[in-house]
């Protein structure tokens, strides 16, 4: 018995982009299958948006190849545009129109016949729970409602590929959770999704596979669990009583760059390859040195620990360096 292997909806090989002397994207390669969510994880300025803009025909490709549905992005851009939906970092909806009217506008832009267009709009409003605000002007929407409409508008033409560029930036936790449900629903319907994000939890929860991107290059690739396992170490998370205790703990632990200090939370994260035995030694060292420990736990690594190990900084720290 042979297993049928589906062709990738999105195929990217050695993609490159240069702005002047700056290499914004360097030899990025990946495939996205039907129903798969590929997460592009990295700070602002890492090259995530540039990558999406090249594949979605908004930006010229300087090197490498990209295709969507078998159509070449460089030589067949019109065909590619018929197969993709794009929700950028800023909502593209007309605030004077209702959700229904915005979807109607997108349907006309895609030249969808009227009867089919109305059927599709009703279907989307029901599927993604827009009914509560479908007939109110978009100017009255919350940030989460506006972003959800923006994502749904990208689906009017039933594209097999959707690009979501940091869709939850600036949203409150409830709105973010609602948008996550929308993304999961898309994937369950067989849509190939490229999701760029700087939120570690978002990548962990939604992505089937993650590309960690830093300064335009892929520094790691794999499932969230695989990336964490490959660190081959746990993390000892130590909470101390005061800022003075935090400073004392850092002095006792030395200048190990892999140790992360959170001043606001009065917390230190210490990588421990040897697990429990090494953790006990470290806790004794801190207590013997006079550090007042309020709480501690030995936990499995997070994607932030992965990013730190690969790049030497957390996603937040890398983002601050690009500002």
Secondary structure, DSSP 8 states (H G I E B T S, - for coil): --------SEEEEEEEEEETTEEEEEEEEEEE-TT-EEEEE--TTSSHHHHHHHHTTSS---EEEEEETTEETTT-HHHHHTTEEEE-SS----TTSBHHHHHHHHHHHTT--HHHHHHHHHHHHHHTT-TTTTTSBGGG--HHHHHHHHHHHTTTT--SEEEEESTTTT--HHHHHHHHHHHHHHHHTT-EEEEEES-HHHHHHH-SEEEEEETTEEEEEE-HHHHHHTT--EEEEEEESSHHHHHHHHHHH-S-TT-EEETTTTEEEEEETTTHHHHHHHHHHHHHTT--EEEEEEE---HHHHHHHHHSS-HHHHHHHT-
